[in-house]
Amino acid sequence: MAFEGLTERLQKAMRNLRGKGKVSEADLRETMREIRLALLEADVNFTVVRNFVKRVQERSRGAEVLEGLNPAQQIVKIVNEELTKTMGEEAVPLNKSDKIPTVIMMAGLQGAGKTTTVGKLALKLQKEENARPLLIAADVYRPAAIDQLETVGKQINVPVFQQGTDVNPVEIVKNGMAKAQEEHNDYVLIDTAGRLQIDEKLMYELKEIKALTNPDEILLVVDAMTGQNAVNTAEGFNEALDITGVVLTKLDGDTRGGAALSIREVTQKPIKFIGQGEKMEALDVFHPDRMASRILGMGDILSLIEKTQNDYDEKQAKQLAEKMQNNTFGFEDFLDQLEQIQKMGPLDEIMKMIPGMANNPALKNVNMDPKDLEHIKAIIYSMTYEERNNPDLLNPSRRRRISRGCGRPIQEVNRMIKQFNQMKDMMNKMSNGNMSGMEQMMGNMGGMPNMPGMPGMGGGIGGKLSEMAMKRMSRKISKKMNKNRRKRNKKR
């Protein structure tokens, strides 16, 4: 998982401070040494590590920190703020042209995921802005690059302009731009050629395309798994093209986090998007503050809310709330919830967005294998209509009949019903504003592998969120919900 090793090392460094009522200079030096080693091991650029540790150390040495009431907490806060600063303070939106089309030129080396990212970004613009993008296939060198872009275009229902592999890429882009003007497309995304390494011919071609189109954005797509090499690639492209931003791909893979922590400080260019998964929807805006929290194992509740809201419309959420309040939540609703969670991505990644859940041992057992969902479906479909809508009917003899009908062991049927009841209880408490009910439920549900629950609030969880963390979550949730509500009202 992304950042797993770094999170573990940083948490360990902080844990050494937490048990102390007072932090000495020697404690601080030892903690800084651990942080330095953790960052270097994560393949963060050496200069970035040196500057980062220096800033944290200088801020932490102040009397108000070391002699304050809770020095360990203060130092964690400083590390969080400096991580955020290193990655760019806040999310940077796409540059947009005053008149259509907005031109986005995508560059990068072969294998970084550039063509897929072109499609992901087009789909994001289509969904969030109701945009009409045009994709231009300007990679005439890589075998099947044009075919790949056309496949992506069909998948997301976005047109692709291409003229085969025998036309000069600059000419293709020129004709593609004319097509976009003619069709009144509001975005043009240019999929340029990549190489296995930076070379003069590649850069000359990209400079020609830049001069021709005067793009509003030059986004460099880099593979986060290549660590320090990703930073070197970003430096090279930035010197030649003066890029406007970076897209980090494969952040869900076995990446150590070095690229995310180094690129902004080395190039002074923002990371605008991150790719975390193979699905076309798996492209997220990069929020430095949220990423810093995730790296420190403090969760990312705002991204969790956004993920949930993307998959739930207001009408569906209202119906669910009414069912919870009327105590009519049944197994078919439960199945809908499981399918919604599955759409959001790997369950263990979702869980890590909850504060305190990163590196929780219970998460090692949390997964949602497609086979598990099929088994749950088989159990539910073996129930009668009355049983699905009135779970209280499920006495032992009915459960045995269901077990025979779906071909699953009776223990599995009993476990699924128990999980359903626990989730129903938790959601009931939450629908009545009882956040402590959710906290208690999350604490009680440890040791139950494969227990999916409400989006982002599922089981298989050990440990307990503190009252303060819950209050902070509640405030953030309310603020985010109100902001999204205002946005929807404006659209209407």
N, C-alpha and C positions, 0 to 999 in steps of 0.2 A: 504494500500500500504506500501511496505517496506520503513522504515525511515521517513514516512510522518510526524509523531509527532515530531521526533527529528529535522528534517529539519525546521519545523515551529518554534520550540523553539529557535534553534540556529539563525535563521534569525531574530527573534524578538530581541534576545540579541544584535545582530550586528546593528539592525535598531536604537537602542537607541544611538549608537555611531555616526551613519552616519550624523545626523543632527548637530553635533557639529564641530565647526572650530578647537577647541582645546580640547584635552581629558585630564582630570585631573586624579590624583591617585584614587579619589573617584569614578569617572566614570568607571575606569578600574576594580576596586574592585567589583562594581555592575555587570559589564559585566561578570567577572569571576564567580561570584556567580550564575548568570543565566545559564552560560555554564555548571557549575558543576551540577546544578539541572537538566538541560536538559539531561545530560549524565546518571546520576543516574536513572532518570525516564525511560530512554531507556534501563535499565537493564545492563549497562556497569559495569564491575568488579570495585569494590570500589578502589582498589589499582591503577588500570589503570587510573581511573578518577583523583585521587589525583596527580599522576605523570604527567598526561597530563596537568592539570590546572596549576601545578607548573611550567612546562616548558614554557607554553604560557605566564604566568604572568611574569616570569623572562625575557623572550625575549621582551615582550611588554613594560617593564618598562624603557628601554633604552631611552636616551634623543633624539636619532635620530628618534624614533617612536613617542613618546608623543609630541615632539616639532617640528616634521616634518611638511611637507606641507599638507599631508592627513593622519593623524594618524589612522582614522577609517579603511581606505583601507589597511594600513600597518598591522593592527591587524587582519583583515580578512585573509590577506596573511599568517600571522604567524599561525593562527588557521588551515588553509588549509594545510600548510606544516607539522604541528604537527600531524594532523589527518592522513596524508599520512604516516608519519614515524611510527605512532602507528600501522598501518595496514600492514607495511612492505616495504615501499619505492617503490618497483617496482614488476612487475609480475615475478613469478618464473616458469620457464618451467619444463616439466616432465623430470625426470632423464631417460637416455636411456642407454641401454647396448651396448658395443662395438660389440657384436655379437648377432644375434637373438636366442631366443626371449627376448624382454624386458618384465620382469615380474612385474605386478602391482597387489599387494594384497590389496583388499578393505575390510575395517573393519568398524564396527559401531554397534550401538544398534538397536534393532527392531523398525521399524516405521520411521527411519530416511530417508528412500528412497535409501538404498544401492543398491538393485538389479536394480532399474530403472537407477541409476547413472552409474552402470556398463555398461548398454546398451547405455546410452547417450555418455559416454566416448569412447566406441568402435566405435560408429557411427562417432564421431568427428575425431578419428584417421583414420577411413576409408575414410572420405571425404577429410580431409586436407592433409593426407600423403599417400593416396592410400594404406593404411595398410591392412594386412590380420590378424585380431585378432582372438583369440580363447577364448571363455568364459568357465570357469570351475565352475560347480555347486557344491560347497562344503558346502552348508547349508542343512544338512540332518534333521534338527530338526523342523524348522518352516513349518507348513502345507502349501503345495502348493508352496514352495519357488522354487523348481526345475521347476515346471510347469510354474511359472511366468518368470523365466529366459529363458526357452525355447520359450515362447511366445514373449518375448523381442527380442531374437535371430532371430526368424522368421521375425519379424517386420522390422529388420534392415539388414536381410540377412547375419548374422554372425553365424558360427557354435557354438554349445554348447556341451561341454563334460560332461556327467553325468553317474552315475552308480547307480541311485536310492537312497533309504534312508537306506539300510541295510549295506552299506559298510562304513568303517571308513573314515572320511573326509580327513585325512592325506594320506590314501591310494588312495583316489579319485584324490587328487592333484598330487600325484606322477605319477599315470597313465595318468592323463591329460597332465602333462609336457612331458611325453614320446610321447604322441600323437602330441603335438605341434612341437617337434623335428622332428618327422616323416613327418609331413605335411608342415614343414618350415614356420610356422606362425611367424610373426615378433613381435606380442604382445600376451601376455597371461594375461587375467584379471580374478583374482580369487575372486568369490563371496563367502565370508566366512560367517559363522553363526553369528547371532546377538542374544542378550538377551534383556529382558526388563530392566536389569541393569547389571553393570559390576560384574562378579563373577569369582572365581578362575578357575573353569572348562573351561569357555570361554577363559580366558587368556592363560591357559596351552595349549589348542588346537591351538590357534593363534601362540603361540611361537613355537610349533612343526612345523606348516606350514612354518613359517618364517625360521626356521633352515633348513628345507628340501629344500626350493626354493631359499633362499638368494635373496629376491626380490629387484629390483631396486627402487621400490616405495612401501611404505606402506601408502595408502591414507585413512584417517579417514573421514567417511561421518557423518556429524552432522546436526541436524535439527535446523535451525536458529530461528525457532519460540519458541524453549525451552529456549532461552535467556541464563541466567547465568548457567543453567544446561548443556547447550551445552559446555560451557567453562570447567565445572567440568568433563564432559565426556572426553573432549580432554586431560585434565591433566592426568586422570586415564589411558587412552590408551597410552599416550606418555610415562608415567613412565614404563609401562609394555613392550611396543613394540618398543619404540624410533621411532615413526612415522616420515615420511618424509614430509607430507603435509596434508592439510585439504580440504575437499569439503563441502561447506555450501549449504544445500538444503532449499527449500521453502522460498527463500528470497523474493519471490513475494507475500507472504502471509502477515498476519497482524503481522509482526515482528517489534520489536522496535529498532533493530540494535545493541543490546548489544553484541551478539556473534561476529559479524564481527569486532567490535572495540576492543574486548578483547582478542580473541584467540591468535593472533600473539604475543602480549606482554607477555601473561601468559605462553604460551608453547614454545615460540621462534621458532615455526614452521610455515611456510608460508601457507596462504590460497591459494590454486592453482586454484580452480574452484568454480563457484557459479551456482546453479541451480535456474532458474527463470521461472518456468512454467512446464506444464505437457507434452508438446510435446518432442519427442526424441531429437529434435535439440536444446532444451532449456538448454544448458550447456555452460557457457562462462568462458573464462580465467579471473581470478581475477586481476584487475589492481588497486592497492591501491590509486594511484593519481586520477584516474577517479572516484572511489567510494567516495573519499573525496570531490571532486567537486559536486557530486550528493547529498551528505549529506548536503552540504552547499547551495544547490539550485542553483548551478552554471552550471548545465547541464553536458553532457558527449558527446560532439560532435564526438569524435573519435570512440566510440562504435556505435554511430548512423551511421557513415559512413561504419563501418564494417558490420553492420546488412544489410544496403542497398546493399553493394557490394556482400554479400553472396547470395542475391536473384536476382541480376541483372548480367547477363554476359555482356562482353564488346560489343558484337555484338548488343544486345538488347538496351543497353544504347546509342550506336552510332545511331541506327535507330530512337530512340526517339528524340535525339538531332537534327537530320536532319528534322524530322517532325515539331519540334518546330520552327526551323529556316525557314522552307518553309511554315509555317503556315498551315500545313495539319493535325494537331493533332485533332483526332475525338473522338466520344463517345466510340468506341471500345477500343481505346488506354486508355481512361479514366477508363474504366472498368478493363483493365489489371492492371492499376496503383492501383486501389482499392484492387484487389485480392492480389497484391504483398504486400501491406501494411498489409493486414489481416494476411499474412504468417509471418510477422515480429513480431507479438505479439499484446497485447492490445494497442490501439491507445494512451490512456492517458499516458502509460508508455513510449512510443516512444517520445511523446511530451515533457516529463520531461527531456529528454536528451538535449533539446535545451536550451542554457543558458537563465536564467531568467524565465523559464516556471514552475519550481517546485512551488507547492502551489498557482499557478495562479488561481483565482476564475473561470476563463473561462473554465479551464480544467475539472471542475465538470460536465460540459455539453458535454465534448468530449468523445464519445464512438463510437464503431463500432459494434453494435449488428449485428449478422449474418442476422437477419430479415431485417435490413436496407439495407444491400448489396443486398438481394434478391429483395427488392422493387426497388432499382436502376436498377438492371438487368431487371426487368419487364418493367420499363419505357423505357430503351434503346432498348429492344427487340421488343417493340411496335412501334418503328420507322421504316421507310423504309430504305433501303440500302443508298439511296441518303441523307436522313436526318442525318443518323449516321456519314456520312463522310463530310457533309456540314451543320454544325449547324446553319448557317445563314438562312437556309430555314424555320426554326421553327417559323412561324408566329402564331398568336393566334388561328386560326382555326385548324392548324395542332396540336397544343398543346392540344386542346380540344379532337381531335380524339385520340391522344396518351393516354390521361387520361382515356377515355372510354375503350380503348383497353387493358390497363394494370390494370384497376380497382383501380387506385390510384387517390386521389383528385387532381384537377388542380393546387392547391397551391403547392402541393408536386412536381409536374412536373416542375412548374416554379422555385421553389427553387433549384431543382437539376440542371437545366440548368444554373441558375445564379452561382451556385457553380462551375460548369464546366468552365464557362467563366472566373471566377476569377482565378481559378487554371491555366488555359491556359495562361492568361495574366502574372501571376507570373512566370511561367516556361519559357515563351517567353523572359521575361526580364533577367532571370537568364542565359538562353542559350546564350544571347548576352553579358554576363559578367557583367550585371547590378545588383550587390549585394544589392545596396540601393533600387532597385525595389522590391527585396524580402522583405527587412526590412519594406518598406512602406506597402506592401501587407499584411504582417503579422500583422502590426498595425491596418490595416483597416478591418480585417476579424473577429474582436471580435463579440461575441454575436450570432454566427451562430453554434448551436449545430450540432453534427453528420457530420461535414464537413471534410472528409478526403481529403488530397491533395497529393502532391508529397511526397514520403517516407521521413518521418522526417520533412517535411516542411508544414504540413497541416494546416487546419483552426481551428475554434473554439478558436482562440487565441486572447487574449487581451494583451495590452502592447507593448512596442517597444524595440528592442535591441539597445544598444548604438553603435555609429559608431566604437568605439574601440573594442567592443566585436565582431562586424561583421568582422573587420580586422583580429582579432585573429583567428576567425573561418576560414576565407579564407586561412590564412597561414597554419593552421593545416590541412585543407582539401587538399591543394596542396601538403604538405609534405607527407600525408598519401597516396594520389593517386600515387605519384611518387614512394614511397616505394613499393606499391603493384604492380605497373607496372614493376619495376626491378625484383621482385620475379617471375612474370609471364614470363618475358624474360629469366630468368635463367632456368626455367623449360623447356622452348622450346629448 
